[in-house]
Amino acid sequence: MASLRAMKIQRTRKRIIEEALRLFNKQGLAKTSITQIAEKAEIGTGTFYNYFESKEHLLGEVVRQESGKQLRRVQNEPVSDNPKEAILQIARALMSFKFKRSLLTEIYSTIFDNWRGLKNMRPEIPMKDLIDDDMKTLEIIQNIFNRGREAGKIRKNLDVSLASLTIYSCFIQCVIGYIVGYFPNKQATLKMFDAMVSMIFEGLV
């Protein structure tokens, strides 16, 4: 059983992360200070550094946790027997993130700060965790295609790995379109993804 001290540490860490997300969404990453986060979390500024090295490291944890929540939503989503509908269900679950569009823009800017290749990736952002979550999502899509093949709803000679990567790449492009403002809202983003998935399932010829 966890000690009272360990439980207190866990609660404080959770509170810091929650308050940081609220502030990041409300006023942006750049305009949010460690002092403001500490005040909202009801701790001293010095105490903050017992939990996180910097605001950027805290952002990394916020991103990691939100990404994990999205993955769990996907894993727990009741999956339709219809492969296309199952994929759209996953997309809706993935689009349920709590980040505002403006914050997402700042997050991507932080991830690829002064982008010159992978070697310049910001170390505070947990890229390995995010990539692992991507791979798990791809595996879920692959399972949908495999079940569809077994049920005779998808052709037997389908390259499941390539099809899954194609579908997921389309989704990522739609998310990027949302972040940069090409789509006005999440609903429009999902509508475009639905159209892309329909075209893939129906074929080009």
N, C-alpha and C positions, 0 to 999 in steps of 0.2 A: 504494500500500500504506500502511495506517495506520501512523503512527509508534508507537514503544513507549510514549511518553507518552500518546498518544491512546488506545491500547489499555488502559493502566493506568487512565485516567480512566473509560473505559467500564466496566471490570470493577468499579471502586469504586462507581460509580453503580448498577450492577446489584446489587451486594451490599447496598447501603443499601436499595434497594427491596425485595429479598427478605427481609431481616431485619426491615424495618418491617412487612411483611405478616404475618410470623410473630408478631411482638409484638402487632400490632393484633388478630390473631385470638385470641391467647392471653389477653391481659389488657384488651383494649379500647383504643379511641382515646384516651379521656380519661386513662387511667391509664398510658399509654405516653409517656415523655419523650424528648426529643431526645438526652439523655445516654445513655439506655438503648439507643437505636437506634445511636448512634455506637459504644458499647462492643461491641455485637454485630457491627457491621460492621468492627470493629477499626480505627477512625479516631478522631481527636480531635474533640471537640465543635465546635471552631472550624472544622475541616475540613468538617464537615457543611454549614456555611453557604456553602461554595464550590460546593455542588451544589444545595442547596434553600434558599429564603428562610425557610421555616418548616415546621413539622410538617404544617400544612394544605396547603401546596404539595406536600409529599411525598405526602400522601394523594391529592391530585389526580392525581399521576403513577401511583400504585399503581392507582387506579380506571381511569385511561386505559389502562394496559397490560393490566389484566385484561379490560376491555371489548374491547380489540383481540384478545386471545387467544380470547375467546368468539366473536367474529366470524370469526376464521380457522377455528375448529372448525366453524362453520356452513358456511363456504365450502368446506371440505375434506371435509365429510360426504358419503359416497356417498348419492345421492338415489334413493329408491324410485320406481318408475314409477307407484305408487299415490299420487295427490295427498294424500290424508288421511294416509297413513303417512309421506310425505315431510315434511309439516308437523310431525308428532309427532317425527320424527327431529331436526328443527331445534330443537324445544322441549327435547329431551333434551340436545342440545349446548349450548344457552344456559343450562341449569340446572347445568352442570358447573363453575360458578364456585367459587373457593377461599375466598370470604368466608364466615365463620360468620354465622349469623342475627343474633347480637347485634351484630356489626360492621356488617352491612348496615343495621341500625337506626340506628347511629351515623352511618353514611355519609349516609343519607337525611336525617337530622336536620341534618347539616352542610351538605348541599346546599341544603336549604330552611330554613336558620337564620332564625328570626324571620320566617317566610314572610308576605310582604305583596305578593307579585307578583314578576315577573321582575326588576325593577330592584334587588331586594334579594338576588338570587341570589349565593351566595358566589363571588367571582371566582377562588378557588383551584381550584375544581372545573372540569375541562375540559368544560363543557356542550356546546360546539360539536362536540368529538370524539364525545361520547356521542350527540348527535343525529345526527351523520353516520353512526355505526354503526347507529342505529335505521333510518335511511333505506336503508342498504345491506341490512339484514335484510329490510325491506319489499320491496325489489327482488327478493331471492331468493324470497320468498313469491309475488310477482307472476309470476316466471318459472315457478314450479311450477304456478300456475293456467293460465298461457298454454300450457304443455306439455300440461296436462290437457285444455284445450279442443281443441288440435290433435289429440290422440289420441282425442277423442270421449268422454272420461271425465267431462267437465264441460260443462254447457250452453253453447252458442255465444254467447248474449246476456248472459253473466255480466259484471257490472261488476267487472273484475279489481282495479282500484284500491280500490274500496269493500270488496270481499271480503277483500283482503289486510289492509286497515286494521282490519277487524272481527276477523279472526283474531288479529292481533298485539295489538290492544287487549285481547282476552280473555286472552292470555298475560301481558301486563303486569299485569292485575288479579289473576291467579293469583300472580304473583311478589310483588305487594304483600301479598296474603293470607298468603303464606309469611313475609314479613318481619315482619308484625304478629302472627304466631302463630296465625292462623286455621287454617292447615294445620300438622300436627305435623312434617312432614318433606318433603323434595323429592319423594319417591314419591307422597305424597298430593296434592301440588300438581300433579304431572304427570297423575295420575289425574283430577283435576277438569278440567284443560285438555283431556284426551282426551274427557271427557264433553261439554264445551262444543263442541269441534270436531265430534263426532259429531252433536250436535243441529243445528249449522249445516249440515252436509253432508246430513243427512236432511230438513231443513226442519221448520218448525213446524206445517205443515198437510199 
